[in-house]
Amino acid sequence: MAKIYINETNQLSHINPELYGQFSEHLGRCIYEGLYVGEDSDIPNVNGMRTDVVNALKEIHVPVLRWPGGCFADEYHWKDGVGPKDRRKKMINTHWGGVVEDNSFGTHEYFELCRQLGCKTYINGNVGSGTVQEMSEWVEYMTFNGVSPMADLRTANGHREPWKVDIFGVGNESWGCGGNMRPTYYGDLYRRYQTYVRNYDQNAPIQKVACGPNVNDYEWTEKVLDTCFNPSPCHLHGFMDYLSLHYYTTPGPWEHKGSATEFSEEEWYCTLHKALYMEELVEKHGAIMDRYDPEKKIGLAVDEWGTWFDVEPGTNPGFLYQQNTMRDALVAAVTLNIFNQHSDRVKLACIAQMVNVLQSMILTDKEKMLRTPTYHVFHMYRSHQDADLVESRMEAVESEGGAMYEVPTLQQSVSLDQDGVLTLTVANLSLKKAYPVEVTFEKLTPASVDAYILTEEKDALNTFEEPDRVAEQSFDGVTVMEQGLKFTIPACAVVSLRIR
């Protein structure tokens, strides 16, 4: 029997809601058709935003939305996406699919989407092909409340009041698609560009994200921090509030990542083994950050993560459209548990991507919409947002997957919210074995438990013909004891318990 010991009296760190953030890029059908259909569409919408998609996303309490990229951000020129839509420039999206980008979704539309979702804003600026002036003027356009050329332009385009930019990324993947830069060169550029991301409203300062490493490029982390982290009375965080990290989980090599829906038992364990690598990345990059920032004032922002498989057969290779199975659900569960457990350093994360691209929450087909298994994990984990991580440990846990892809069969995280309710999330990575679990608390005598489960066969997925095959269900298998709980978690399952 596996045992989970929870010391609910020892609160370790705060779980920022932004750990459960989302990412939307001008890529494939993420924005166009997925989020935005236009005001004249027959698909029900509010100001062009799909009503069904927005309502579904509101149920998982989306805390922040990153836009417009991704690689697209470093070829995006914001003035192309404002003003009358019939006058906006058309362009070829050379990064993603070679299709026409008509810029009908731009700055105003993004803020309208965030308004409907009730989430924070995270804008990614163009360093790769843009100028300091362009970035500075975009910030002025979005946030300045006064008389200025850009504020006047915003008013002329129909929005007199400024918006609030919560987070601003200075470049994206500057080591790759964002300019193929070396870390010290990017660090110097970052110092320059961020200077002009001005806080026009001192009561609502913009948090700034520096481009961090690709996977395990520890040299990049070291050199960017060495160049940029220079705290002073004026810049307590050394010019930045976050350092980004990008890591995608793929079972195969980059040229042939493997199918999203047809995979072997070995590929199952390989994928989860690689998902668990996130913990090593967080710890090692975090250790470098600790040397510069021992007080952890800078957050690690894992603002691109998730599974990346070969595209679905017959779809545009540049659209990155993939299906979503229980394997994706387990990757999401273990990754979110890792973020929770390291919430002293990980302060922001954005899964890639929100709709119709990579590990999506939602898939659409014209007027049809479905929630993916990953969506249901985010729904089950939503109570961790804005709660405090509490001490917990797991004992008597077996391993599976063999020597090459060994994974612990069970993995967990626990938080305590402001109402005194504990949330325990447990993932069972085993394909075949159910595990009895005994939970013991330090002092708590549980009075009631609300329990939910997501479980199915490893390759089970939702289709437009069968949209609810994989869905969160009530879980009635929990026994409440004087100072603990007992339950059995099935193979290939995620369980969420709300304990009072």
C-alpha positions in Angstrom: 0.0 0.0 0.0 1.3 3.4 -0.9 1.2 6.0 1.8 0.9 9.8 1.6 1.9 11.8 4.7 0.4 15.3 4.7 1.6 17.9 7.2 -1.1 20.5 6.6 0.3 22.7 9.3 3.5 23.4 7.3 2.8 25.7 4.4 5.8 25.9 2.1 5.1 28.3 -0.7 2.2 30.1 -2.6 0.9 28.5 -5.8 0.4 31.5 -8.1 -2.7 31.1 -10.2 -0.5 31.9 -13.2 1.0 28.4 -13.0 -2.1 27.3 -14.8 -1.7 29.8 -17.7 -2.5 29.3 -21.3 -0.9 30.2 -24.6 -2.4 31.3 -27.9 -0.4 31.9 -31.1 -1.2 32.8 -34.6 -0.7 29.2 -35.6 -3.0 26.8 -37.4 -6.5 27.0 -36.0 -5.7 28.2 -32.5 -7.0 31.8 -32.9 -8.9 31.7 -36.2 -11.8 29.3 -35.8 -10.6 28.1 -32.4 -11.0 31.3 -30.4 -12.1 33.9 -32.9 -14.7 33.5 -35.7 -15.5 37.1 -36.3 -18.6 39.1 -35.5 -20.5 38.0 -38.7 -20.0 34.3 -38.1 -23.0 31.9 -37.9 -21.2 30.3 -34.9 -22.5 32.0 -31.7 -20.0 34.6 -30.6 -19.6 37.8 -28.6 -17.6 40.4 -30.4 -16.2 37.7 -32.6 -15.1 35.3 -29.7 -16.6 31.9 -29.8 -19.2 31.7 -27.0 -18.8 27.9 -26.5 -15.0 28.0 -26.3 -15.0 31.1 -24.0 -17.6 29.5 -21.6 -15.6 26.2 -21.5 -12.3 28.1 -20.7 -14.0 30.1 -18.0 -14.8 26.8 -16.2 -11.1 26.1 -15.7 -10.4 29.6 -14.4 -7.8 30.6 -17.0 -5.5 32.9 -15.0 -3.4 34.4 -17.8 -3.2 34.2 -21.6 0.1 34.6 -23.5 -0.1 36.1 -27.1 0.8 36.6 -30.0 3.5 33.9 -29.9 5.7 32.0 -29.9 7.9 32.2 -33.0 5.1 34.4 -34.6 5.8 37.1 -32.0 9.2 37.9 -33.5 7.7 38.6 -36.9 4.6 40.3 -35.6 4.3 44.1 -36.2 1.5 45.3 -34.0 0.4 48.2 -36.2 -0.7 45.7 -38.8 -3.4 44.4 -36.4 -5.1 47.7 -35.4 -7.6 50.0 -37.1 -10.4 49.1 -39.5 -10.2 45.5 -40.4 -10.7 46.0 -44.1 -7.5 48.2 -44.1 -5.3 45.9 -42.1 -2.3 44.4 -43.9 -2.4 40.8 -45.1 0.8 38.7 -44.8 1.9 35.1 -45.3 2.5 33.3 -42.0 5.9 32.0 -43.0 6.5 30.3 -39.6 3.3 28.3 -39.5 1.7 26.7 -42.6 2.3 29.4 -45.2 -1.3 30.6 -45.0 -2.6 34.2 -45.3 -2.7 36.1 -42.0 -5.2 38.9 -42.4 -4.6 40.4 -38.9 -8.3 40.6 -38.1 -7.3 39.4 -34.6 -5.0 42.0 -33.2 -4.4 44.0 -30.0 -8.0 45.2 -29.5 -9.4 41.7 -30.1 -6.8 40.1 -27.7 -7.9 42.4 -24.9 -11.5 41.7 -25.6 -10.8 38.0 -25.3 -9.0 38.4 -22.0 -11.9 40.6 -20.8 -14.4 37.8 -21.6 -12.2 35.2 -19.9 -11.5 37.4 -16.9 -7.8 36.7 -17.1 -4.5 38.6 -16.9 -2.7 39.7 -20.0 0.7 38.5 -21.2 2.0 40.2 -24.4 5.1 38.9 -26.1 7.1 41.7 -27.9 9.1 41.5 -31.1 12.9 41.6 -30.6 13.9 39.4 -33.5 12.7 41.6 -36.3 11.3 44.6 -34.4 12.8 47.9 -33.1 12.9 49.4 -29.7 10.7 52.2 -31.0 8.1 49.7 -32.2 8.0 47.9 -28.8 7.9 51.2 -26.9 5.1 52.5 -29.0 3.1 49.3 -28.5 3.3 49.7 -24.8 2.3 53.3 -25.1 -0.6 52.4 -27.3 -1.9 49.8 -24.8 -1.3 51.5 -21.5 -0.8 55.3 -21.7 -3.7 57.3 -20.3 -3.0 60.8 -21.6 -2.2 62.9 -24.6 0.3 61.1 -26.9 0.5 59.9 -30.5 -0.2 56.3 -29.6 -2.9 57.0 -27.1 -4.6 59.2 -29.7 -4.3 56.4 -32.2 -5.9 54.0 -29.8 -8.8 56.4 -29.2 -9.2 56.9 -33.0 -9.4 53.1 -33.3 -12.3 52.9 -30.8 -10.8 52.4 -27.4 -10.3 55.6 -25.3 -9.4 54.0 -22.0 -6.0 52.3 -21.7 -5.7 48.6 -21.0 -3.7 46.8 -18.4 -0.7 44.8 -19.5 0.1 42.5 -16.6 3.2 40.7 -18.2 5.4 41.6 -21.1 7.9 39.2 -22.7 10.9 40.9 -24.3 11.5 38.5 -27.2 10.7 34.8 -27.6 13.2 31.9 -28.1 15.9 34.4 -28.9 18.3 31.5 -29.0 16.4 30.1 -32.0 13.5 31.3 -34.1 13.6 34.7 -32.3 17.0 35.6 -33.8 19.6 32.8 -33.2 21.3 35.0 -30.7 24.1 34.2 -28.2 23.1 34.7 -24.6 25.3 37.7 -23.8 24.1 39.5 -27.0 20.5 38.8 -26.1 21.2 39.9 -22.5 22.4 43.3 -23.7 19.5 43.6 -26.1 17.1 42.7 -23.3 18.5 45.4 -21.0 18.0 47.9 -23.8 14.6 46.9 -25.0 13.1 46.5 -21.5 14.1 50.1 -20.7 11.4 51.3 -23.0 8.7 48.9 -21.7 7.6 51.8 -19.5 5.3 51.8 -16.5 2.9 54.6 -17.4 0.7 53.6 -14.5 2.9 53.3 -11.4 0.0 51.6 -9.6 0.0 48.8 -12.2 3.6 48.0 -13.1 4.2 45.7 -16.0 6.1 42.5 -15.1 8.8 41.7 -17.6 9.9 38.3 -18.9 13.5 37.8 -20.1 14.0 35.0 -22.7 15.5 32.1 -20.8 16.8 28.7 -21.9 15.8 26.0 -24.3 15.5 22.8 -22.2 18.8 22.1 -20.5 20.9 25.0 -21.9 22.3 26.0 -18.5 24.9 28.2 -20.0 22.2 30.4 -21.4 20.6 30.8 -18.0 24.0 31.6 -16.4 25.0 34.2 -19.0 21.7 36.0 -19.3 21.5 36.3 -15.6 25.1 37.5 -15.4 24.3 40.1 -18.0 20.9 41.2 -16.8 20.7 40.6 -13.1 22.1 43.8 -11.6 19.8 44.7 -8.7 19.9 48.3 -7.5 17.5 50.6 -5.7 15.8 51.3 -9.0 15.8 47.7 -10.3 15.4 45.3 -7.4 14.9 42.4 -9.7 17.8 43.1 -12.0 15.6 44.4 -14.8 13.3 41.3 -14.9 10.5 39.7 -13.0 10.6 36.3 -14.8 13.1 34.2 -16.7 11.4 31.9 -19.2 12.0 28.2 -19.9 10.7 26.1 -22.8 10.4 22.3 -22.8 8.3 20.0 -24.9 7.7 16.3 -24.2 8.2 14.1 -27.2 8.7 10.3 -27.2 10.6 10.2 -30.4 13.3 12.3 -32.1 12.4 15.8 -33.4 12.1 14.6 -37.0 9.7 11.8 -36.0 8.1 12.5 -32.7 5.5 9.7 -32.9 1.8 9.5 -33.2 -0.5 11.2 -30.7 -3.0 8.4 -30.8 -1.2 5.1 -31.7 1.6 4.3 -29.3 3.1 1.3 -27.5 3.5 0.6 -23.8 7.1 1.5 -24.2 6.2 4.9 -25.8 3.8 5.5 -22.9 6.5 5.1 -20.3 9.0 7.0 -22.5 6.7 10.0 -22.7 6.0 10.1 -19.0 9.7 9.6 -18.2 10.4 12.6 -20.3 7.6 14.6 -18.8 9.1 14.0 -15.3 12.4 15.5 -16.6 10.7 18.8 -16.0 11.5 18.5 -12.3 15.3 18.2 -13.1 15.1 21.2 -15.4 13.3 23.3 -12.8 15.7 22.3 -10.1 18.9 22.8 -12.1 17.9 26.1 -13.7 16.5 27.1 -10.3 19.9 26.4 -8.6 21.6 28.8 -11.0 18.9 31.4 -10.3 19.4 30.9 -6.6 23.0 32.1 -6.8 21.9 35.4 -8.3 18.5 35.7 -6.6 18.5 33.7 -3.3 15.4 35.5 -2.2 13.5 34.1 -5.2 12.2 37.5 -6.4 12.5 36.4 -10.0 10.0 33.7 -11.1 10.8 30.9 -13.4 8.2 31.1 -16.2 7.7 27.8 -18.0 5.7 29.6 -20.7 5.8 26.8 -23.3 5.3 23.2 -22.2 3.3 20.2 -23.2 3.4 17.2 -25.5 4.5 17.6 -29.2 3.7 14.7 -31.5 3.5 14.3 -35.3 0.5 16.1 -36.7 -2.7 14.2 -37.4 -2.6 12.5 -40.8 -4.0 14.7 -43.6 -3.6 18.0 -41.8 -1.3 20.9 -42.6 2.1 20.0 -41.1 2.5 23.7 -40.1 -0.7 23.7 -38.1 0.6 21.4 -35.4 -2.8 19.8 -34.9 -2.8 16.7 -32.7 -5.3 14.7 -30.9 -5.3 14.3 -27.1 -5.5 11.0 -25.1 -5.1 9.8 -21.6 -1.4 9.9 -22.1 -1.6 13.7 -22.5 -3.8 13.9 -19.4 -1.1 12.1 -17.3 1.6 14.4 -18.7 -0.5 17.4 -17.7 -1.1 15.9 -14.2 2.5 15.1 -13.4 3.7 18.4 -14.8 1.2 20.5 -12.8 2.2 18.5 -9.7 5.8 19.4 -10.3 5.0 23.1 -10.8 3.0 23.0 -7.5 5.9 21.3 -5.7 8.3 24.0 -6.9 6.0 27.0 -6.6 8.7 28.8 -4.6 10.5 29.4 -7.9 8.1 28.5 -10.7 5.7 31.5 -10.7 4.2 31.3 -14.2 3.5 28.6 -16.8 1.6 28.4 -20.1 0.7 25.1 -21.7 1.0 25.1 -25.5 -1.6 25.7 -26.8 -5.1 26.6 -25.8 -7.1 25.4 -28.9 -6.4 23.1 -31.9 -2.6 23.2 -31.5 -0.3 20.7 -29.7 -1.6 19.8 -26.2 -4.9 21.7 -26.4 -7.6 22.3 -23.9 -10.2 22.3 -26.7 -10.6 21.1 -30.2 -13.0 22.6 -32.7 -14.4 21.6 -36.1 -16.4 24.4 -37.6 -19.4 24.8 -35.2 -18.4 21.7 -33.1 -16.3 21.8 -30.0 -15.0 19.2 -27.5 -13.0 19.3 -24.3 -9.9 17.2 -24.3 -8.6 14.9 -21.5 -6.0 17.6 -20.7 -8.9 20.1 -20.2 -10.4 17.8 -17.6 -7.1 17.7 -15.7 -6.9 21.5 -15.6 -10.5 21.5 -14.3 -9.7 19.0 -11.6 -6.6 21.0 -10.6 -8.2 24.4 -10.6 -8.5 24.6 -6.8 -4.7 24.6 -6.5 -4.7 28.1 -8.0 -3.9 30.8 -5.4 -3.6 28.2 -2.6 -0.5 27.3 -0.5 1.6 24.3 -1.1 1.8 22.1 2.0 4.3 19.5 3.0 3.6 16.0 1.7 5.6 12.9 0.9 4.9 9.6 -0.7 6.2 6.3 0.6 6.1 2.7 -0.6 5.8 3.7 -4.2 6.7 1.2 -6.9 8.4 2.0 -10.3 7.5 0.8 -13.8 8.8 1.3 -17.3 12.0 -0.6 -17.1 15.6 0.6 -16.6 15.5 3.0 -19.6 12.1 4.7 -18.9 11.6 4.1 -15.2 8.9 6.2 -13.6 7.3 6.2 -10.1 3.8 4.8 -10.4 2.3 7.5 -8.2 3.0 11.2 -7.8 1.1 13.9 -5.9 0.9 17.5 -4.7 -1.2 19.1 -1.9 -2.4 22.6 -1.3 -4.4 24.5 1.3 -6.7 27.3 0.2 -7.9 30.4 2.0 -11.1 28.6 3.2 -9.0 25.9 4.9 -9.9 23.2 2.2 -7.1 20.9 1.2 -6.7 19.8 -2.4 -4.8 16.5 -3.0 -4.1 15.5 -6.6 -2.7 12.1 -7.4 -1.6 10.6 -10.7 -1.2 6.9 -11.3 1.3 6.4 -14.2 0.9 2.6 -14.3 -0.8 1.2 -17.3 -2.0 -2.0 -15.6 -1.9 -1.8 -11.9 -4.3 -0.1 -9.4 -2.8 1.0 -6.1 -4.4 1.2 -2.7 -3.4 4.5 -1.0 -3.5 5.5 2.6 -3.4 9.2 3.5 -2.4 10.4 6.9 -2.7 14.0 8.2 -0.6 15.7 10.8 -3.6 17.0 12.8 -6.6 17.2 10.5 -9.6 15.1 11.2 -11.4 15.1 7.9 -15.1 15.7 7.9 -15.9 15.3 4.2 -14.3 14.7 0.9 -15.3 15.7 -2.6 -13.5 13.3 -5.0 -13.2 13.2 -8.8 -11.4 10.9 -11.2 -10.3 10.8 -14.8 -9.5 7.3 -16.1 -9.8 5.3 -19.3 -7.6 3.2 -21.6 -4.2 4.7 -22.4 -5.1 5.8 -25.9 -8.7 6.8 -25.2 -9.7 10.2 -26.6 -12.7 12.4 -27.3 -14.0 12.8 -30.8 -16.7 15.1 -32.3 -18.8 11.9 -32.6 -18.1 10.9 -29.0 -17.0 14.1 -27.2 -17.4 12.8 -23.6 -15.7 9.4 -23.7 -12.9 10.7 -21.5 -14.4 13.0 -18.9 -14.1 13.8 -15.2 -16.4 11.8 -13.0 -17.3 11.7 -9.3 -15.2 9.2 -7.4 -17.0 7.4 -4.6 -14.2 5.1 -3.6 -12.8 7.2 -0.7 -13.1 6.0 2.9 -12.8 8.7 5.6 -11.0 7.7 8.8 -10.3 9.6 12.1 -7.0 11.1 10.9 -6.8 10.1 7.3 -8.3 8.6 4.1 -8.1 5.4 2.1 -8.8 4.8 -1.6 -7.6 2.8 -4.5 -6.5 4.7 -7.6 -7.0 2.7 -10.9 -4.3 2.3 -13.5 -3.9 5.2 -15.9 -5.8 7.7 -13.7 -5.8 11.1 -12.1 -7.7 11.7 -8.8 -8.5 15.0 -7.2 -9.7 15.2 -3.6 -11.1 18.3 -1.9 -10.8 17.6 1.9 -12.6 19.5 4.6 
